[in-house]
Amino acid sequence: MDKYAIRKAKLTDAESLEQCMHSAYSKYADRVNVETLPPMRVNYKDEIASFPVWVVEYNTNIIAGVIIVFEKEHASLANIAIHPDYQDKGLGKALLSFVENEVVKKGYSEINLTTHILFTENVLFYKKQGWIQVGNDETKMYMKKYLN
């Protein structure tokens, strides 16, 4: 994959980001009702206005997005998704590294995330990146990573 740019999202990115997110989550339709997943039901203009949101731009197209929530004790990776056409090219690792750097710059030493328990490939990917499972319920897997 040639050069891509990670940049802060602008309100004008909301529609493209939403399309990217929907494409990314649609691959799970054989396992879950994707329409019930939180990333499918949010207003991305509101997300961009309310939280730190970054997009990955490639050839003027939004191909990935990430949303971080900074809380009192820790940061949370609220959403990370890559358009299916750009998955398995190292972008996930690059985005997680970017997120971790942003979190450390803000003075946090840990980051949390929640993923669907049936997204087993994501759980495995996060574990390979140093995340640990800290809990689960019938649909969610809770993970954490301690940062330097």
Secondary structure by P-SEA (a helix, b strand, c coil): ccbbbbbbbcccaaaaaaaaaaaaaccccccccccccccccccaaaaaaccbbbbbbcccccccbbbbbbcccccccccccccccccccaaaaaaaaaaaaaaaaaccccccccccccaaaaaaaaaaaccccccccccbbbbbbbcc
